[in-house]
Amino acid sequence: MDQGTVIDLEHEAHEPVAQWELREHGPVDMVVRIQVGTVDGGWYVRHQGFGDRRFADKTAAWQAVRRLMGQHDAPWERADVDSEPFRVLCRPDGSRVLYDTHDDETLHACWGTRQDERWDAYLAALNAGETLRSTKTHALLGGTIELIEYRDPVDGTQRFAVSTAVEAGADWRVVDYRERGTADAQYEQEVRDNTDPVLPYQSSDIIDVRVSRRSRPPKGLSVSPSGEIGETEDLEYLGLLPPRKNWPRTPAAAGRPRPVCGMTARPRNWGPKEVNVQDVTPQAWRDVTDPPPNDLALAALPDGRYLLGLADDAATHVLGTRDGRRLCTVAGHAERVLSVGLTVLADGEMVLATGGQDHEARVWTTRGVEPVAELSGHRGPVNSVAWAAPPGNVPWLVTGSDDATVRVWNPVTRETRAVFEVGTPSIDLVWSVAAAVRSDGHVCVVAGIDGGSTSSTVYVWDATAGTLAHEFVFEYADPGLRTPHVAVATLADRSLRVAAAAGGVVRVWDGHTGEVVRTFAAPGSSGDGSVALAVLPDLRVAVAATGGRRTLVWDTESGAVLAELNHTAEGWRVPVDMVAQPDGALLLATGREGDTPARLLRLSPYW
């Protein structure tokens, strides 16, 4: 049977001969019309849902009319010839209304018995298309407005669809266009028309549209698991708001807690015979032009995978280190995200903490876009966050801020377990915090503080007892702003190490006795970079530090350089983190301008 050829009747001289319309139609269908007539070179048939086609002769055209009528389970009746209804869905400018949740005047509503089959084809084509522009609505709505370039599944032509779904699952409208310029203009119009001052967009590529990445429900409102929106107190009273997260406790240590010891053996003064250095940066990151991270953190999962958290100005991302796949992105701070920390719970779930310039810290899971805890108490930017998981307890979160305090939080109750004051707010800035669980079960907290003078201070506390264990001072020849960074690690022999990078020096201490284990010249001119520690299976401790355009890794016992990484550019923030792998290798992550979102190196020393 002759299927005809696609024709655009709006740009062809034609003469209607007859027209029909459905006498009855379903609740989700519209009044469908079919028209037949003559056109230069033959006959044409037009259908509101299936478009316009040219046929070689009258017989083929009338066969097409009967075939199209058979696509609908309803009787037809003759109607007056009127071309205007056909222009409602397939407009003179070439645009088409494909689908609309709240309007029956769509192509979707005209497809009769082929409705599901046809729409599935268009959905597949849209999903396979390229998203050219995107606006993300408020998290409470969970929708998007997108401009998508795709291939029409019927005739293979390139088209541009504007998909508007302000509230996911509640509304959706898809209109497509022949020209990119027309679609661009309509996309921007849709974004502006749907602007809501109470529930602003999470993100948009239109510069002058208001965006709030915080994207939380308006004050006093909450959302129940069933989607019901109401006042928080009322929903809590009705029992509609369950706990935002069930926190498993860290298993208790086997046997009694052991006392903390200093180094239990003399340092091994020989370095590795060789170190195999592999750049294992995922291929997916190599062509990415994301801005360098403000902070990063590595975490090992029980199944052997490693995850990397990256904090940039707008959001925090969690990525797999094996394939580089982005697992989640969370955004909720009103200002820049300055810090990120990862921890794995007893049930294997990973949670992340973020600190922002908005004076707040937040705790997230990788499964949702809403924070499970919002920690307000600092009166300055939260420059650093760190986790510790004491046995028999939920993990503790440690935060450091420009307000000259270090706070230890219970993320379940959102209350502070301890507050350590280190000087004058806005003068004594806490640039970095680190935490670890000692062999006696107590949490060791370390902080690097700059007082804006000729020295920086590293404090070491027993956070469980609330006491100061050590105070280490870095002296400088010239005054100036420094950004001391710290790290801490516990060893199986019940000792612990504390490291700090400040003022051109990287220093490692015995965290129990306070004695200096090793001092290195930090990379970079000022030496104000980041620092990380990792413990190898044979109890050697590696320290990594960044500065300028270099990252260096040393063995703290022999002082040998394990690796040196040269970067393409310098940056204000030069984060680094490092974890030991079960086979004795080290996984190193560092972020720098021009080096993709992050660089990953695997270091395999052979002793």
C-alpha positions, 0 to 999 in steps of 0.5 A: 500500500502506498504510504505517501511522502511527507509534505508541508502543506503550509508551503504548498498550493493545495485545494481541500476536497473533503474532511471528516472528524471523530464523532466520539473520543476518549477522555484523554483524546481530542477531536481528530480530523482528517482532510483530503484534497489535491496538490500539485502533482497528485493528492494529499491527506492530512491527519492532525496526529500523523501529519501531511502526506502526498500521494500519486493519485486519488485511489492511493489517497482514499486508501490512506484515509480509510487506513487512518480512520482505522487507527481510531476506535470511534465512528467518523462523520463528514464535516465542513472543510476547515484547515485551521484546526490542523494548524493548532498542533502543527503550526505554520512555523513548523513547531509541533505540540508533542505532549502536554499533561494538562492539555488534550490538544497534542499530537499524542492525543491524536494517535488513537490505537497507536498512541503508546507505540508512537510515544515510545518511539518519540521518548526513545528518540528524545532520550537518545538526543543531546541536551543543549540547555538545561534549567533545574527546578527547586529540589521540592519540585524535582523538575527540569526545563531542557532544550534537546536536539533529536532525530524525529523517529518517523521521518529522521529529520533533525528537530529541537524539542523544548521539554518543560517539567516544572514539577516531576510527575505532575506536569510535562509539556514537549514542543519541538521546532525545526530551527535551533534559534526558535527553540532557544527563544522558546526555551528561555521564555519557558524558563522565565514564565515558570520562575517562582520567587518562593521556590527558585531554580537550583541551576540555570544557564540563563545568567539573569534568572534567579538561582538558589542552590540551597533549594530547600523547602520554604521555612516551616514547610516539609515534605512527607515520603508520600509527597505531601507538603505541609507545615513541619510541626504538623507533619511531625505531630502526625508522624509523617516525617520519619528520621532523615537517616538511620545511623548504624553504630560503629562496631565495638573493638574486639577486646579492651581498648589498648593504651596509646604508645609512641613509636615501638621500633627504631625507624627503618632508614632504608628507602624502597628499591623502586617505586612504580608510579602509574597515572590512573586518572579515569579517561572520563576526566581527561577531557573535562574542563570543570574548575579545580576543586576547593577540596577533595577526599578519598574513601575506600568502600568495603567492596574494594572500590574507592570514591572521590569527593570533590567540592567546587564553588557550587556543589559537591560531587562523588565519583568512582575512581575506577571508571570516573562515573559521577555517582551523585551531586549535592548542592545546598550551600548558599555560598561557595563549598569550601570543604568535603569529607567522606566516611563509610558507615558500619552498614557499608553506606557512604556519607559525606560532609560539606562545609561552606562559606555560608557558615554551615556544615551539612551531611548528605547521603549519596542517595538523596539531594536533601541533607540529612543534617544541617549543622549551624553554630559557626560564625564564619566560613567552615574551611575544613571538615573531617570524620572519626568513627569511635567504636560503639558510636555513630561517626563524629564530625569535626569542623573548623572555621574562621570564627576561631573554633573547632567543633565536634558534632553528633550528626544524629542530634545535630548537637556539639560534643565539644567546642575548642576555642583557639583565639580571636574570631576572624584573626585566628583562622582554622584552615584545616582539621583532621581526626582519627580514633586512637587505640584507646577508643578516644577521638584525636582531633588536630587543627591548623590555625593561622594567627596572621602573624609570624607563626602558625599553630597545630593543636592536638586534642583528645576530643573524648576527654576534652583535653589538649595533648600537644601544641606545635608552633611554626615560626616564620621569618616574615609575617603574612597569611598562611594556610596550615593544613594537617593530617593524622593517622593511627597505626596498628602498633597503637602509635599515631602520627600527626603531620602539618604543612606550613610556611615552606615546611612539612613536619611529621610528629609522633602524636603520643610523645610529641617528638618530631619524626621527620621534617621535609622542605615543602614543594612550592615557594610558600609551602602553604599547600595541603597534606595527607597521611597514609599507613602502609601494611608494614606500618610505614607511614607515607606523607603527601604534600602539595605546593606551587606546581608540585605534589611530593610523597615521602616515606616518613621513616627513611625520608625517601621520595616515593613520587613527584607529580608536576602540575600544569598550573598553580592554584590558591587551593591545592587539595590532596588526599591519599589512602593505602591499598591492601596490596601495599600500594598508595592511591593519591588524589590531587586537584589543580588548575588545568589538571582535569577535576583531579589527578589520580596516581597509584604508587607501588613501592618495592622494598 
